[in-house]
Amino acid sequence: MPDSTKPQTHLLLEILDSWRRFVRLLLLVLCMCSIAAVIAYIVVKHLPSNATTELQFGSVHVLFKQPTKEGDNYLVLVSPHGWERTSILVPDGSNLKIEAGGKVHVDLTGLMVALQARSKAETRVNDLKKKDPKERARCLAPEDCFTKVEMEAIKPIWDWVGPDGALESDMRIANPVRWQRSILPKATYGALIASLNDTDADVSQPGLVDRLSANAFLVKSTYSQKATGNRNGFLYFAVNDVVGPKGSRAKDVDFPDLFFVDNIGAFYVKVSVSPK
């Protein structure tokens, strides 16, 4: 909101009003930076010699890199918001191994509806306890007196899932047309998938997302494969979900992230690439 900036602007003017105050502020910032640098140096110095040697940020989602005698290990953070670049090269003939954990939810909207239903049920029970002493003794906790209808409304449509994705049995509630529009139609929602590209490029590059989706393969919790043929190059990850509409009925509206914007959570993925 516009008004929220007024106190900050007033404070800044007071600081800059005096050179002495400005110098103090500058020294304080430098001091804080120096302390952070010293802490970082101590942490790195005390790491084992074979521990993490590289950290990457920005458009690349690799958190750590660890060279070993067998090859290179990487720790990657995969969020459920479309394809993510790692810049990890998987050469032809090398051995690729992937292990993943973590949880994601592909329907934040439905989760919020369920939470609102629980809040409404708790309010009803608490109001009832205030009016009736017998109900106060019977409903020691609000959930003790939830109705069957309220319990059904409280349960989210979709569960939190790991890298293996939703159970096949849970997919019975999925719209079959939407499921066929997911990145990898043979995989369930929320499953960890990957793709390889011959160049290391940002996913915003025109046409790259379509190429990655066309070459996607299922990873899930564990994956091990020798890189051969077309399955080699730079590694990308995604969480399986529906791809937004484009063309015809969508009337030229191109919104591929339509079903990714309400996803939450993350997968932590260990990638090992060993020589031929």
N, C-alpha and C positions, 0 to 999 in steps of 0.2 A: 504494500500500500504506500502511496506517496508520502503520507505523514510520518511513516516509520523512519525516513531518512533525516528528518529535522534534527533530532538529538545528536545523531552521528556528525552531521555537518557542523553544528554548534561546537561540539567537542573538538573537532579538527581545527576550527578557527582559533579556539583558545590555545591549542598546542602550538600552532604556527605563529601565534601572536608574539611569542617570545623566542628568540634564537636559543636562549638557554634551555627552555623547555624542549625545543626541537632537537638540540644536541643530546639531551638526556634520553629522549625517545629513540634517537638513532643508536646511542650506546646500548640501550636496553635490547633493541632488536639484534644488534651485533652479538651481544652477550648470549641471547637465547640461541642464535644460530651456532655460536661456538660450542655451547653446551650440547646441542643436538649432534654436532660433528664429532665431539669427543665420545659421546655415547655410542654413536655408530662405529667409530674406530675400535672401541673396546669390544663391542659385540663381534665385529668381523675378526679381530685379533684372536679371540678366544674360540672361534669356530674350528673344528677339526680340519686338518690339511686337505681332506678329501670332501669337504662340505661344499655348500653352495658357493659358486664363484661369480655368478652373474644375476642381476635383477633387471627386468625389463618392464616398462610401463607404456602408457599411451595406447595406440591402436593395437599393439601386440599384447596378447593376454597371457603371456608366459610370466609367471611370478619368479620362478627360480630355475637355474640351470646347473647341473652337476656332472662334470666330466668324470668318467670312470675308465678302468682298464677295458671293460666290455663295450663301452660306447658312451652315449650321453643320456642323462636322465633329465626330465623337465617336469615342473609342476605347473599346471595350467588351470586357470579359473574360467569356467564356462558358465555364462549367464544365459537364461532362456529367452534371449531377444534376437534371434536370428544368427546368421553365420558370423563366426569370430576367427580372426586371423591369429596364428601362432608364430609364423616365420620359421617353424621347425621343418627342416629339410629331411625327407625320407628318400634316400637315393635308391635307384633301381638295384635290387638284389640284397638290400639291407633287411634286417629283421625289425619289425615294428611290434611293440607290445604296449598295450594300454590297460590301465586299471583305474576305475573311477568310483567315487562315492559322493555323498551329498544328497540333497533333496530339492525338488522344484515343485511348484504348483502352477498349472496352466490355466487357472480360472480364478483370478483374484476377484472378479466381479461376483461370481457365485459364492466365494468364500466370505465376502463382505455381506451378502444377503443372509447367509447362515448366521454370521455373528450378530447381525441386526435382529434376527429372529430370536436368538438366545437372550439378547438384551431386553427385548420386549417380553419374553416369558419370565425373566427374572423380575422385571418391574411389576408384572401382574401378580406374581406370588408374594412379593414384598408388600404390595398394597393389601393383599388378602390377609397377611399376617398382622398388619397393623389394625385391621378391623375386627379380627376374630382370634381370641386367645387360644382356642382349640387348634386352629390352623397354625398358629405360632409354635405350638408344641409339636405338631405333626411335621411341619416343614422346617426341620433343623437347618437345612440348606435349601436354597431355592430349587435346585434340580430334583429334590425329593418329591416335589409336587408338580413337576412338569407333566403336561398331558401327552398322550400318544401323538397327537397332531403336532404339538410343539416340538417334541423330540424328532419327528420326521423333518420338520422345517429347519431344525438346528444342524442336521447332518449335511455337510457340503455335498454337492453333486459329484465332484471329483476329489480324490484324495491327494495328499502329498506323495510324490513318487521318487524313487531312486533312479539311477542310470538305466535300469532295465525297463523303465516306463510303466504305464498303467497295465494292469492285468488284462488278458484277452477277455475274460469274463466281464470286466468293468466297461469294456468298449461297446457293450451291447446298447448303452444309452447314447452313444455317439451318433450324430447325424451321418449316415453312410456317405452322402455326397461330400460333406466336409472332410470326412476321414480320407477319402480318395484325393482330396486336394492338399493333403499334408505333404511335407517335403519328401518323406519316405512312406508311401501308402501302406507298405507291408509291415511297418513298425507301429507300435501303439504310441499314444500321446505321451510326451515327456521323456521318451527314450533318447539316450545319447547317441548321436550319429556323427559321422565325419566325412570329409571329402579331401581329395588331393588335387592340387593345381600345378601346372608346369612353371608358373611364375609366382613370386611372392608379392602380392598386391593387396591394397586395401579393398575391403568388400564393397566400397562405394564405387569402384571402377565399373563402368557400364558393362552389363552382360555377365559379370563375374558370379553374382548370386545365382543366376540361372544355370551357369556351367557347374557350379558346386552342387546345386540341387540335383542336376542330371546325373552326376557321378557319385552321389551320396551312398554310403554304406553304413550298416548297423554296427555299433560298437557295444552298447550296453555296459555292464559292469566290468567285463574283461574282453580283451580282443588281442589276438596274436596272429600275425600273418607276415609272410615274406613279401616284400615289395617287388612285384614283377609286372610286366606288361604296362597297362595303363594306370595301374594302382601304385604310382610313385610320384614324388614331387613335394610341394609344400603343403603342410597339414592345416586343415580348418575344422572347427567343431561347430555343432549346432544342437539344439534340443528339438526333437520332432514335434511339429505343430502344424496347424492349418495355414496355408499361404493365402493371403488376401485376394479378393477378386480383381480382375482386370478385363476390360473389353466388354462387348455386347451389353448384357443387362446392367453392368456396372457403369455404362455410359462414359467410357474413357477415364474412369476414376482409377488411378493406379495407387493402391494402398496395400502393398505386400505385408506390412507389419500389423495389419488389422487384428490378427489373433495373437500377436506377440506382445502387444503393449500392456496386457494385463497379466503377464507371467511374472512370477517372483521366485526367489531362491537361487541356488547355484550348485554346480558340480565341481568338485576338485578332482583333477585328472592327472595321473602320473603317466608320462610318455617316455618310453625307453626305445632308443634307436641304436642298434648295434651294427657293426660292419658286416659285410658279406661273409 
